[in-house]
Amino acid sequence: MLKRWFLGKRIVAALLFSFVLLLYRQACRSQTQPPSRYPADEDTYESLLHQHERQYLHQTRNLTRLISQLKAELQERSRQLQRSAVIFPLEHQQQNQSELEDFMRKRLRRAEIFTGEPLENEFELLPFQTFTLRQVYQLESGLTRLPVESPVRQDRRNELNGALEAALHLLNEPQLRDSQQRRIYSPQHFYEGIFRTEMDKGTLYDLTFRESGVPDFRRLVFFRPFAPLMKLKEELMDASQILINIIVPLADTVDSFRQFMQHFSEVCIRQDGRTHLTVVFFGSEKMDEVKGILDAMSRRMKYRNLTLIHLNEAFSRRRGLDVGARAWKRSNVLLFFCDVNVRFTAEFLNSCRMNAEPGKKVFYPIMFSLYNPEIIYGQHIPSAEDQLVIRKDFGFWKDVDFGTTCQYRSDFMNTGGFDVFVKGGASEDVHLYRKFLHSNLMVVRAPSRGLFHVWHPTVCHAHLSSEAFKLCLQTKALNEASHSQLGQMIFHQQINNHLHKYNQHNVKS
């Protein structure tokens, strides 16, 4: 870097000398011009002399300005080189490179690649996933629920294609002793591969190639180590000033609404206190009951952050959420689209505040859906609050639901809100969700430990089509109990017969 600095100074000095020399030569030539070239008339000669003088002065000013600019650029470049030499000396760069290589080697040694590691039990083993050119065979099926699928995410496709391209590049790279009959491999020769990611080390790829008609295989193993952590952001968030407007569409489920308000008064008033409740009621038959519930809670808890909107029309969740969001006329507010069958904790409200940011992020939490308490607990059903427990036998992550969300009103309005032409509750939610996916906003999708969907009966109406009725029954079965619990219900009689025979055998013996 110092050599380049001295070289730059020499180049600029040479340019300065050339400009001065050019100016001097032009001045000398003007003085040695023979007078015979100029007209004999003295006035004409005087005017030409002044004209040439003005041209020389103009050229001199331009050269002087150019020299000043070059000097300023030289000084700025010198300061940059000096800062670079101080901040990033060559020895420091080499040290950083060496430290990074040591870090990668340590990651490689720690990873379970060529030798196994002692494990305590079968639960500690991290399984591989198998993939071919077009499909991935996976244990964690995610939202698709498919045991085998084509990679739908762009990052997964890029990851596997990158490993495959690296393997083909090495296989087809010319060698010193190559013969004319050397095999050329293409993606069609890819047999299969396996990969797995150890979260604290990196990703291991094991790829196998085979040419048709040839008995042997070519195998390549790659490891993509994780780099050291990089600090990207540090900030202090003041969540005490962030108000959440909780919007609840409501039909004639007054009993469910009464239970919801009991939960709301406990969490949002006593524990949090930075909320506003907007209830959009459809119909007119039970309007007085709804008003009575809200008035009683307001008097008892001295809570005034309430808005009741009455729509005398058929129930539509999309319509209720849209009207509730547009009814807010004050400053930009954080919206929480909720339902009467949803329960949440004060910790969830803080997660809602932290994971949504106007113009940048929207939060789509995944709630834990609880099974039928009569099947899970039998005759000893605990209180509603005690049922909010995340366990395998108590419920499941409802990752197919996109109706519960935290987003700022400005983002909801800018994206166009719900599409009035889309029919069906699930389609409306998914359509809004896809709008955010297509935008420049970040969609934060994560399981929430403080958000629950309580069980309620699912009614499959007789007027539904055969396909819709079948889907309704499938949804009802998924919400009733776990796979094993449903199996016990189906084989209940066989289980009782076995227990009866077993008890008789023990009595005789």
KEGUTI-649798 format. One record per residue (C-alpha): residue number from 1; residue in one letter; x negated, y negated, z negated. Coordinates in nm, 3 decimals. Layout:
N
PT:n:res:X:Y:Z
PT:NUM:A:X:Y:Z
...
# end
This chain:
509
PT:n:res:X:Y:Z
PT:1:M:0.000:0.000:0.000
PT:2:L:-0.288:-0.243:-0.079
PT:3:K:-0.440:-0.171:0.263
PT:4:R:-0.112:-0.260:0.431
PT:5:W:-0.100:-0.582:0.226
PT:6:F:-0.449:-0.693:0.335
PT:7:L:-0.370:-0.596:0.695
PT:8:G:-0.055:-0.809:0.685
PT:9:K:-0.252:-1.110:0.559
PT:10:R:-0.507:-1.070:0.837
PT:11:I:-0.238:-1.052:1.106
PT:12:V:-0.063:-1.367:0.981
PT:13:A:-0.397:-1.554:0.956
PT:14:A:-0.478:-1.458:1.316
PT:15:L:-0.139:-1.585:1.430
PT:16:L:-0.190:-1.916:1.251
PT:17:F:-0.534:-1.961:1.412
PT:18:S:-0.392:-1.884:1.759
PT:19:F:-0.116:-2.144:1.722
PT:20:V:-0.359:-2.415:1.605
PT:21:L:-0.599:-2.334:1.891
PT:22:L:-0.315:-2.355:2.145
PT:23:L:-0.209:-2.695:2.010
PT:24:Y:-0.566:-2.826:2.026
PT:25:R:-0.617:-2.713:2.385
PT:26:Q:-0.295:-2.877:2.497
PT:27:A:-0.393:-3.205:2.331
PT:28:C:-0.740:-3.198:2.499
PT:29:R:-0.589:-3.126:2.841
PT:30:S:-0.357:-3.423:2.809
PT:31:Q:-0.649:-3.655:2.735
PT:32:T:-0.868:-3.533:3.028
PT:33:Q:-0.600:-3.563:3.299
PT:34:P:-0.727:-3.786:3.588
PT:35:P:-0.537:-4.114:3.618
PT:36:S:-0.500:-4.062:3.992
PT:37:R:-0.216:-3.813:3.924
PT:38:Y:-0.002:-4.087:3.779
PT:39:P:0.159:-4.364:3.982
PT:40:A:-0.014:-4.697:4.014
PT:41:D:0.279:-4.878:3.858
PT:42:E:0.191:-4.953:3.493
PT:43:D:0.551:-4.935:3.364
PT:44:T:0.610:-4.596:3.523
PT:45:Y:0.284:-4.467:3.383
PT:46:E:0.378:-4.597:3.037
PT:47:S:0.716:-4.421:3.046
PT:48:L:0.561:-4.091:3.153
PT:49:L:0.306:-4.120:2.875
PT:50:H:0.580:-4.172:2.617
PT:51:Q:0.776:-3.877:2.760
PT:52:H:0.476:-3.644:2.730
PT:53:E:0.409:-3.772:2.380
PT:54:R:0.767:-3.692:2.274
PT:55:Q:0.734:-3.340:2.421
PT:56:Y:0.409:-3.279:2.233
PT:57:L:0.555:-3.411:1.909
PT:58:H:0.861:-3.184:1.949
PT:59:Q:0.640:-2.883:2.021
PT:60:T:0.419:-2.971:1.725
PT:61:R:0.720:-2.983:1.491
PT:62:N:0.841:-2.645:1.618
PT:63:L:0.500:-2.489:1.566
PT:64:T:0.474:-2.643:1.218
PT:65:R:0.817:-2.506:1.124
PT:66:L:0.725:-2.162:1.261
PT:67:I:0.399:-2.164:1.063
PT:68:S:0.591:-2.252:0.745
PT:69:Q:0.834:-1.967:0.804
PT:70:L:0.548:-1.721:0.860
PT:71:K:0.378:-1.838:0.540
PT:72:A:0.702:-1.794:0.343
PT:73:E:0.756:-1.444:0.486
PT:74:L:0.394:-1.356:0.407
PT:75:Q:0.432:-1.471:0.047
PT:76:E:0.761:-1.280:0.004
PT:77:R:0.611:-0.966:0.156
PT:78:S:0.310:-0.999:-0.073
PT:79:R:0.536:-1.022:-0.378
PT:80:Q:0.730:-0.715:-0.267
PT:81:L:0.412:-0.516:-0.214
PT:82:Q:0.282:-0.623:-0.553
PT:83:R:0.606:-0.520:-0.723
PT:84:S:0.602:-0.188:-0.539
PT:85:A:0.243:-0.132:-0.642
PT:86:V:0.334:-0.202:-1.005
PT:87:I:0.664:-0.014:-1.026
PT:88:F:0.590:0.279:-0.797
PT:89:P:0.217:0.346:-0.801
PT:90:L:0.100:0.645:-0.606
PT:91:E:0.002:0.832:-0.920
PT:92:H:0.349:0.777:-1.066
PT:93:Q:0.517:0.910:-0.751
PT:94:Q:0.298:1.217:-0.756
PT:95:Q:0.379:1.266:-1.124
PT:96:N:0.753:1.245:-1.058
PT:97:Q:0.723:1.493:-0.772
PT:98:S:0.527:1.732:-0.992
PT:99:E:0.779:1.702:-1.277
PT:100:L:1.067:1.772:-1.036
PT:101:E:0.892:2.080:-0.897
PT:102:D:0.829:2.207:-1.251
PT:103:F:1.195:2.151:-1.336
PT:104:M:1.308:2.348:-1.028
PT:105:R:1.070:2.635:-1.106
PT:106:K:1.206:2.655:-1.460
PT:107:R:1.560:2.670:-1.322
PT:108:L:1.453:2.949:-1.088
PT:109:R:1.291:3.151:-1.366
PT:110:R:1.596:3.117:-1.590
PT:111:A:1.842:3.228:-1.322
PT:112:E:1.940:3.595:-1.301
PT:113:I:1.810:3.670:-0.952
PT:114:F:1.564:3.959:-0.926
PT:115:T:1.605:4.102:-1.275
PT:116:G:1.903:4.129:-1.505
PT:117:E:1.953:3.971:-1.843
PT:118:P:2.085:4.151:-2.155
PT:119:L:2.451:4.064:-2.214
PT:120:E:2.663:4.117:-2.521
PT:121:N:2.973:4.251:-2.347
PT:122:E:3.162:4.269:-2.019
PT:123:F:3.306:3.920:-2.063
PT:124:E:2.965:3.754:-2.030
PT:125:L:2.901:3.890:-1.682
PT:126:L:2.941:3.631:-1.407
PT:127:P:3.080:3.807:-1.096
PT:128:F:2.986:3.724:-0.738
PT:129:Q:3.222:3.618:-0.463
PT:130:T:3.202:3.787:-0.123
PT:131:F:3.227:3.603:0.205
PT:132:T:3.212:3.666:0.578
PT:133:L:3.217:3.425:0.869
PT:134:R:3.583:3.346:0.822
PT:135:Q:3.696:3.460:0.479
PT:136:V:3.610:3.440:0.111
PT:137:Y:3.709:3.721:-0.128
PT:138:Q:3.751:3.564:-0.470
PT:139:L:3.863:3.649:-0.821
PT:140:E:3.963:3.294:-0.913
PT:141:S:4.230:3.231:-0.652
PT:142:G:4.322:2.881:-0.770
PT:143:L:4.626:2.701:-0.636
PT:144:T:4.667:2.925:-0.331
PT:145:R:4.703:3.241:-0.543
PT:146:L:4.539:3.434:-0.258
PT:147:P:4.279:3.705:-0.329
PT:148:V:4.123:3.640:0.013
PT:149:E:4.131:3.319:0.212
PT:150:S:3.946:3.104:0.457
PT:151:P:3.761:2.820:0.284
PT:152:V:4.009:2.535:0.281
PT:153:R:3.789:2.277:0.110
PT:154:Q:3.535:2.090:0.319
PT:155:D:3.267:2.117:0.049
PT:156:R:3.303:2.496:0.033
PT:157:R:3.279:2.527:0.412
PT:158:N:2.972:2.302:0.421
PT:159:E:2.809:2.497:0.139
PT:160:L:2.846:2.841:0.297
PT:161:N:2.768:2.717:0.649
PT:162:G:2.454:2.550:0.516
PT:163:A:2.330:2.876:0.364
PT:164:L:2.410:3.062:0.686
PT:165:E:2.228:2.806:0.904
PT:166:A:1.922:2.814:0.679
PT:167:A:1.909:3.193:0.706
PT:168:L:1.940:3.190:1.087
PT:169:H:1.669:2.925:1.112
PT:170:L:1.426:3.142:0.917
PT:171:L:1.519:3.457:1.105
PT:172:N:1.467:3.297:1.447
PT:173:E:1.161:3.091:1.358
PT:174:P:0.868:3.182:1.590
PT:175:Q:0.589:3.382:1.430
PT:176:L:0.224:3.420:1.530
PT:177:R:0.253:3.787:1.622
PT:178:D:0.591:3.773:1.790
PT:179:S:0.648:4.019:2.072
PT:180:Q:0.859:3.963:2.378
PT:181:Q:1.122:4.200:2.235
PT:182:R:1.173:3.994:1.915
PT:183:R:1.535:3.990:1.801
PT:184:I:1.729:3.667:1.814
PT:185:Y:1.999:3.646:1.550
PT:186:S:2.325:3.455:1.585
PT:187:P:2.620:3.402:1.349
PT:188:Q:2.783:3.710:1.500
PT:189:H:2.507:3.922:1.344
PT:190:F:2.604:3.806:0.994
PT:191:Y:2.730:4.114:0.809
PT:192:E:2.838:3.970:0.472
PT:193:G:2.716:3.763:0.185
PT:194:I:2.770:3.722:-0.186
PT:195:F:2.723:3.413:-0.399
PT:196:R:2.778:3.290:-0.751
PT:197:T:2.713:2.971:-0.942
PT:198:E:2.559:2.962:-1.288
PT:199:M:2.673:2.626:-1.416
PT:200:D:2.349:2.549:-1.600
PT:201:K:2.108:2.673:-1.333
PT:202:G:2.233:2.673:-0.973
PT:203:T:2.388:2.882:-0.696
PT:204:L:2.250:3.213:-0.570
PT:205:Y:2.319:3.328:-0.211
PT:206:D:2.248:3.682:-0.092
PT:207:L:2.302:3.715:0.286
PT:208:T:2.281:4.027:0.502
PT:209:F:2.241:4.043:0.881
PT:210:R:2.270:4.341:1.111
PT:211:E:2.234:4.375:1.486
PT:212:S:2.482:4.604:1.659
PT:213:G:2.339:4.949:1.730
PT:214:V:2.049:4.902:1.488
PT:215:P:2.048:5.095:1.160
PT:216:D:1.843:4.849:0.954
PT:217:F:1.958:4.527:0.785
PT:218:R:1.788:4.192:0.735
PT:219:R:1.849:4.040:0.395
PT:220:L:1.772:3.686:0.278
PT:221:V:1.815:3.547:-0.073
PT:222:F:1.846:3.173:-0.137
PT:223:F:1.875:2.976:-0.456
PT:224:R:2.004:2.619:-0.477
PT:225:P:1.890:2.487:-0.816
PT:226:F:2.075:2.210:-0.989
PT:227:A:1.880:1.887:-1.017
PT:228:P:1.833:1.701:-1.346
PT:229:L:2.117:1.489:-1.475
PT:230:M:2.142:1.137:-1.336
PT:231:K:2.305:0.858:-1.533
PT:232:L:2.553:0.687:-1.300
PT:233:K:2.766:0.473:-1.526
PT:234:E:2.804:0.354:-1.883
PT:235:E:3.090:0.136:-1.999
PT:236:L:3.295:0.045:-2.302
PT:237:M:3.667:0.102:-2.248
PT:238:D:3.915:-0.095:-2.457
PT:239:A:4.226:0.121:-2.441
PT:240:S:4.406:-0.079:-2.710
PT:241:Q:4.533:-0.328:-2.451
PT:242:I:4.658:-0.073:-2.195
PT:243:L:5.037:-0.038:-2.209
PT:244:I:5.198:0.277:-2.064
PT:245:N:5.546:0.256:-1.915
PT:246:I:5.697:0.604:-1.954
PT:247:I:5.971:0.656:-1.696
PT:248:V:6.226:0.934:-1.758
PT:249:P:6.504:1.014:-1.505
PT:250:L:6.807:1.152:-1.687
PT:251:A:7.128:1.329:-1.581
PT:252:D:7.376:1.493:-1.819
PT:253:T:7.122:1.685:-2.030
PT:254:V:7.193:1.481:-2.343
PT:255:D:7.085:1.755:-2.587
PT:256:S:6.747:1.782:-2.418
PT:257:F:6.720:1.402:-2.423
PT:258:R:6.791:1.392:-2.796
PT:259:Q:6.506:1.641:-2.857
PT:260:F:6.280:1.440:-2.630
PT:261:M:6.351:1.120:-2.824
PT:262:Q:6.267:1.290:-3.153
PT:263:H:5.930:1.385:-3.008
PT:264:F:5.889:1.041:-2.852
PT:265:S:5.949:0.858:-3.178
PT:266:E:5.687:1.071:-3.353
PT:267:V:5.414:1.037:-3.091
PT:268:C:5.467:0.707:-2.913
PT:269:I:5.585:0.493:-3.206
PT:270:R:5.413:0.629:-3.515
PT:271:Q:5.087:0.748:-3.359
PT:272:D:5.028:0.540:-3.046
PT:273:G:5.245:0.228:-3.039
PT:274:R:5.129:0.103:-2.695
PT:275:T:5.415:0.238:-2.485
PT:276:H:5.732:0.122:-2.316
PT:277:L:6.017:0.364:-2.241
PT:278:T:6.227:0.328:-1.925
PT:279:V:6.525:0.564:-1.899
PT:280:V:6.709:0.583:-1.567
PT:281:F:7.049:0.745:-1.631
PT:282:F:7.264:0.891:-1.351
PT:283:G:7.640:0.925:-1.386
PT:284:S:7.885:0.774:-1.631
PT:285:E:8.039:1.049:-1.844
PT:286:K:7.774:1.056:-2.118
PT:287:M:7.645:0.702:-2.092
PT:288:D:7.772:0.610:-2.439
PT:289:E:7.588:0.904:-2.597
PT:290:V:7.263:0.802:-2.432
PT:291:K:7.305:0.443:-2.552
PT:292:G:7.378:0.567:-2.902
PT:293:I:7.061:0.778:-2.913
PT:294:L:6.846:0.486:-2.795
PT:295:D:7.010:0.235:-3.031
PT:296:A:6.971:0.464:-3.331
PT:297:M:6.604:0.522:-3.257
PT:298:S:6.545:0.151:-3.199
PT:299:R:6.701:0.054:-3.532
PT:300:R:6.532:0.332:-3.727
PT:301:M:6.184:0.282:-3.585
PT:302:K:6.215:-0.094:-3.512
PT:303:Y:6.113:-0.020:-3.154
PT:304:R:6.210:-0.278:-2.894
PT:305:N:6.011:-0.160:-2.588
PT:306:L:6.314:0.003:-2.425
PT:307:T:6.478:-0.031:-2.085
PT:308:L:6.795:0.156:-1.987
PT:309:I:6.893:0.154:-1.620
PT:310:H:7.231:0.294:-1.518
PT:311:L:7.287:0.436:-1.169
PT:312:N:7.639:0.558:-1.099
PT:313:E:7.535:0.811:-0.834
PT:314:A:7.420:1.171:-0.796
PT:315:F:7.101:1.261:-0.980
PT:316:S:6.776:1.227:-0.786
PT:317:R:6.444:1.242:-0.964
PT:318:R:6.271:1.057:-0.683
PT:319:R:6.531:0.783:-0.695
PT:320:G:6.508:0.750:-1.073
PT:321:L:6.127:0.721:-1.078
PT:322:D:6.127:0.477:-0.789
PT:323:V:6.389:0.251:-0.949
PT:324:G:6.213:0.267:-1.286
PT:325:A:5.877:0.171:-1.134
PT:326:R:6.018:-0.118:-0.932
PT:327:A:6.220:-0.252:-1.225
PT:328:W:5.900:-0.360:-1.405
PT:329:K:5.844:-0.728:-1.320
PT:330:R:5.563:-0.821:-1.554
PT:331:S:5.189:-0.769:-1.507
PT:332:N:5.044:-0.455:-1.351
PT:333:V:5.130:-0.163:-1.581
PT:334:L:5.022:0.199:-1.611
PT:335:L:5.313:0.429:-1.519
PT:336:F:5.368:0.777:-1.659
PT:337:F:5.623:0.978:-1.459
PT:338:C:5.781:1.209:-1.714
PT:339:D:6.084:1.438:-1.771
PT:340:V:6.302:1.526:-2.069
PT:341:N:6.147:1.875:-2.081
PT:342:V:5.790:1.742:-2.113
PT:343:R:5.608:1.704:-2.444
PT:344:F:5.282:1.518:-2.490
PT:345:T:5.043:1.416:-2.765
PT:346:A:4.877:1.084:-2.848
PT:347:E:4.551:1.231:-2.717
PT:348:F:4.716:1.282:-2.378
PT:349:L:4.820:0.917:-2.365
PT:350:N:4.457:0.821:-2.414
PT:351:S:4.357:1.061:-2.135
PT:352:C:4.619:0.893:-1.920
PT:353:R:4.456:0.555:-1.987
PT:354:M:4.101:0.678:-1.927
PT:355:N:4.163:0.869:-1.603
PT:356:A:4.370:0.609:-1.418
PT:357:E:4.224:0.283:-1.290
PT:358:P:4.401:0.029:-1.068
PT:359:G:4.275:0.038:-0.711
PT:360:K:4.035:0.325:-0.787
PT:361:K:4.186:0.632:-0.956
PT:362:V:4.519:0.809:-1.015
PT:363:F:4.561:1.089:-1.268
PT:364:Y:4.751:1.409:-1.190
PT:365:P:4.728:1.623:-1.506
PT:366:I:4.807:1.994:-1.505
PT:367:M:5.043:2.073:-1.790
PT:368:F:5.076:2.397:-1.983
PT:369:S:5.419:2.552:-1.922
PT:370:L:5.560:2.746:-2.217
PT:371:Y:5.745:3.078:-2.183
PT:372:N:6.089:3.160:-2.322
PT:373:P:6.046:3.140:-2.701
PT:374:E:6.309:3.410:-2.760
PT:375:I:6.094:3.660:-2.568
PT:376:I:5.765:3.548:-2.723
PT:377:Y:5.867:3.505:-3.087
PT:378:G:6.182:3.719:-3.111
PT:379:Q:6.385:3.634:-3.421
PT:380:H:6.119:3.411:-3.580
PT:381:I:6.096:3.110:-3.353
PT:382:P:5.877:2.832:-3.499
PT:383:S:5.954:2.461:-3.482
PT:384:A:5.930:2.279:-3.151
PT:385:E:5.602:2.110:-3.244
PT:386:D:5.445:2.436:-3.361
PT:387:Q:5.520:2.595:-3.025
PT:388:L:5.282:2.354:-2.847
PT:389:V:4.994:2.602:-2.838
PT:390:I:4.779:2.698:-2.542
PT:391:R:4.744:3.077:-2.533
PT:392:K:4.768:3.340:-2.265
PT:393:D:5.083:3.500:-2.406
PT:394:F:5.253:3.166:-2.470
PT:395:G:5.247:3.011:-2.122
PT:396:F:5.043:2.925:-1.813
PT:397:W:4.886:2.626:-1.639
PT:398:K:5.151:2.489:-1.405
PT:399:D:4.914:2.390:-1.128
PT:400:V:5.185:2.401:-0.860
PT:401:D:5.361:2.102:-1.017
PT:402:F:5.275:1.751:-0.894
PT:403:G:5.559:1.555:-1.052
PT:404:T:5.386:1.447:-1.373
PT:405:T:5.136:1.172:-1.305
PT:406:C:4.970:0.858:-1.446
PT:407:Q:4.914:0.578:-1.196
PT:408:Y:4.924:0.203:-1.194
PT:409:R:5.227:0.032:-1.050
PT:410:S:5.015:-0.154:-0.795
PT:411:D:4.882:0.175:-0.656
PT:412:F:5.230:0.324:-0.645
PT:413:M:5.363:0.022:-0.455
PT:414:N:5.065:-0.007:-0.220
PT:415:T:5.092:0.357:-0.115
PT:416:G:5.460:0.311:-0.030
PT:417:G:5.605:0.509:-0.319
PT:418:F:5.833:0.804:-0.256
PT:419:D:5.950:0.881:0.095
PT:420:V:6.327:0.839:0.109
PT:421:F:6.353:1.075:0.406
PT:422:V:6.203:1.373:0.223
PT:423:K:6.459:1.601:0.059
PT:424:G:6.396:1.837:-0.230
PT:425:G:6.232:1.757:-0.562
PT:426:A:5.907:1.946:-0.506
PT:427:S:5.861:1.811:-0.155
PT:428:E:5.900:1.452:-0.281
PT:429:D:5.629:1.498:-0.544
PT:430:V:5.393:1.671:-0.305
PT:431:H:5.449:1.406:-0.040
PT:432:L:5.349:1.128:-0.281
PT:433:Y:5.053:1.335:-0.396
PT:434:R:4.934:1.374:-0.037
PT:435:K:4.963:1.001:0.019
PT:436:F:4.702:0.948:-0.250
PT:437:L:4.488:1.227:-0.107
PT:438:H:4.490:1.049:0.230
PT:439:S:4.400:0.713:0.072
PT:440:N:4.067:0.583:-0.060
PT:441:L:4.177:0.635:-0.421
PT:442:M:4.019:0.912:-0.626
PT:443:V:4.271:1.173:-0.740
PT:444:V:4.177:1.313:-1.081
PT:445:R:4.330:1.661:-1.117
PT:446:A:4.255:1.846:-1.440
PT:447:P:4.426:2.062:-1.707
PT:448:S:4.548:1.856:-2.000
PT:449:R:4.532:1.999:-2.351
PT:450:G:4.801:1.762:-2.474
PT:451:L:5.071:1.798:-2.206
PT:452:F:5.336:2.073:-2.224
PT:453:H:5.645:2.177:-2.032
PT:454:V:5.898:2.334:-2.268
PT:455:W:6.107:2.625:-2.148
PT:456:H:6.463:2.566:-2.031
PT:457:P:6.706:2.797:-1.850
PT:458:T:6.670:2.817:-1.473
PT:459:V:7.007:2.841:-1.295
PT:460:C:7.010:3.003:-0.950
PT:461:H:7.336:2.894:-0.788
PT:462:A:7.535:3.132:-0.572
PT:463:H:7.568:2.884:-0.287
PT:464:L:7.193:2.903:-0.216
PT:465:S:7.070:3.084:0.092
PT:466:S:6.922:3.432:0.052
PT:467:E:6.567:3.304:0.083
PT:468:A:6.623:3.011:-0.154
PT:469:F:6.796:3.239:-0.405
PT:470:K:6.504:3.480:-0.393
PT:471:L:6.254:3.200:-0.453
PT:472:C:6.465:3.074:-0.742
PT:473:L:6.458:3.416:-0.907
PT:474:Q:6.080:3.436:-0.860
PT:475:T:6.039:3.097:-1.028
PT:476:K:6.267:3.205:-1.309
PT:477:A:6.064:3.522:-1.365
PT:478:L:5.735:3.329:-1.375
PT:479:N:5.874:3.089:-1.636
PT:480:E:6.031:3.357:-1.858
PT:481:A:5.728:3.548:-1.982
PT:482:S:5.385:3.683:-1.889
PT:483:H:5.333:3.983:-1.662
PT:484:S:5.277:4.221:-1.950
PT:485:Q:5.575:4.090:-2.148
PT:486:L:5.805:4.132:-1.849
PT:487:G:5.669:4.484:-1.805
PT:488:Q:5.757:4.568:-2.165
PT:489:M:6.110:4.442:-2.105
PT:490:I:6.148:4.655:-1.792
PT:491:F:6.008:4.969:-1.955
PT:492:H:6.170:4.901:-2.290
PT:493:Q:6.370:5.224:-2.288
PT:494:Q:6.068:5.439:-2.202
PT:495:I:5.867:5.276:-2.479
PT:496:N:6.144:5.343:-2.733
PT:497:N:6.175:5.708:-2.621
PT:498:H:5.802:5.755:-2.661
PT:499:L:5.803:5.600:-3.007
PT:500:H:6.095:5.820:-3.111
PT:501:K:5.915:6.139:-2.998
PT:502:Y:5.593:6.024:-3.159
PT:503:N:5.762:5.959:-3.493
PT:504:Q:5.938:6.298:-3.485
PT:505:H:5.608:6.472:-3.417
PT:506:N:5.444:6.296:-3.713
PT:507:V:5.734:6.391:-3.944
PT:508:K:5.707:6.762:-3.851
PT:509:S:5.332:6.765:-3.895
# end
